Amino acid sequence: MSEFINNSTQRKEKLRNLLLELHNGGNPALLRQHLINVLRSIPYNEVVEVEQELINSNSLTEQEILEFCDLHTAVLDGSIDLEGAKDVLPGHPVDTFMKENAAIREQIEAYRITSKEIESITDSEVQGYILQLRTIFNNFSDIDKHYKRKEYLLFPFLEKHLITGPPKVMWGKHDETRELLKKSHEALTSPIASADSLRLSLSELLDITVQMIEGMIMKEEEILFPMAMDTLNEEEWYKVYQETPEFGYCLYDPEDEWSPVGIKVEKQEYVQADGIRLSSGAFNTSELEALFQHLPIDITFVDKNDKVRFFSHSPNRVFERNRSIIGRDVRMCHPPGSVHVVEQILSDFKSGKENKAIFWISGFQKDRFIVIEYCAVRGKGDEYLGVLEVTQDITKLRSLEGSQRLLSYEQK
């Protein structure tokens, strides 16, 4: 009889027995080899179905599966068959998850290189390597956004389709990873004076944290994402897509837009009650108003019809502005002797010939040095939208010398 089982029922029964054997204390290395030899490959959907059935039949609790989840990963890694998994289009939520995983892998590789070097460092080199590790683990902290999007956007739809076990188990692994990351940050900010102490932290905590992160990538890409692609419809994926910016992205800034197939997509205005949502974040109106008041620069926006549309109302503006200029032609806001310069800037910006003009004034109000920049504002396809004027008093900045690395507050 061939060792390859080409029957779903038999494969699932064999997998079920192997997992139960694993939970009863079976040797993970031997079980992995048995899987490879007997099953050859396991379709990803069957892995999910078996674990869900074990939970539904009370053969194993979700907590038991959670406790052995990493052993499952070690056993199944490399044995799961992804043939037949749906293609993922650029910009799709799963594409974003996968691109984030690629960025996480880069950090894992950086960690591996750093930890390898730490094996042979001396005590005098410890602090430099601690700084490297802090940078890497600060980047790992971004994973929380990746996990939250799964927990609050993807998992509810899986549960709606009666897939409850894997999301709960995976959420539990998220929390374990978060706790390990917290402890890792604490370890890296605590005094570590010797190379031996640093190596101990690596072996007892940091290595384990990175292994957890790496294991989750495998669970996502070999089980969760293919299963989710088979389960969610285009309308559900579009809801995930629309809400994704609310949580932010992990070490990756998406470049592609995605639209569902066969569904009419209404243009999103991104306006909410008392707020506005932009492609890179969101404000409510009081936050936005306060932000413009506290910018260390003054800005004025002139629209494509040469009308003044907005200015930041800082109490320390270089040049005074009042709301009477709103809606005025920008030419009327300048002395007659300089209107020809305004005309030249507008003409060159609109034609696409130029994009920026800069001026500076030395000795303004006796001792101030003022820089004024005019920037063409363009939308998609380089559509001309207007001009942004940015004014800044750089008197203090010009006097800076050396370095300022310690905390120092500005005296009022």
Sequence and secondary structure as in RCSB ss.txt:
>XXXX:A:sequence
MSEFINNSTQRKEKLRNLLLELHNGGNPALLRQHLINVLRSIPYNEVVEVEQELINSNSLTEQEILEFCDLHTAV
LDGSIDLEGAKDVLPGHPVDTFMKENAAIREQIEAYRITSKEIESITDSEVQGYILQLRTIFNNFSDIDKHYKRK
EYLLFPFLEKHLITGPPKVMWGKHDETRELLKKSHEALTSPIASADSLRLSLSELLDITVQMIEGMIMKEEEILF
PMAMDTLNEEEWYKVYQETPEFGYCLYDPEDEWSPVGIKVEKQEYVQADGIRLSSGAFNTSELEALFQHLPIDIT
FVDKNDKVRFFSHSPNRVFERNRSIIGRDVRMCHPPGSVHVVEQILSDFKSGKENKAIFWISGFQKDRFIVIEYC
AVRGKGDEYLGVLEVTQDITKLRSLEGSQRLLSYEQK
>XXXX:A:secstr
  S    HHHHHHHHHHHHHHHHTT  HHHHHHHHHHHHS EEHHHHHHHHHHHHHTTSS HHHHHHTHHHHHHH
HTTTEE TT     TTSHHHHHHHHHHHHHHHHHHHHHHHHHHTT  GGGHHHHHHHHHHHHHHHTTHHHHHHHI
IIIIHHHHHHTT  HHHHHHHHHHHHHHHHHHHHHHHHHS   SHHHHHHHIIIIIHHHHHHHHHHHHHIIIIIH
HHHHHHS HHHHHHHHHHGGGT  SS         TTS       EETTEEEETTEEEEHHHHHHHHHH SSEEE
EEETTSBEEEE   TT SS   GGGTTSBGGGGS GGGHHHHHHHHHHHHHTS SEEEEEEEEETTTEEEEEEEE
EEE GGG EEEEEEEEEE HHHHT  S   S      
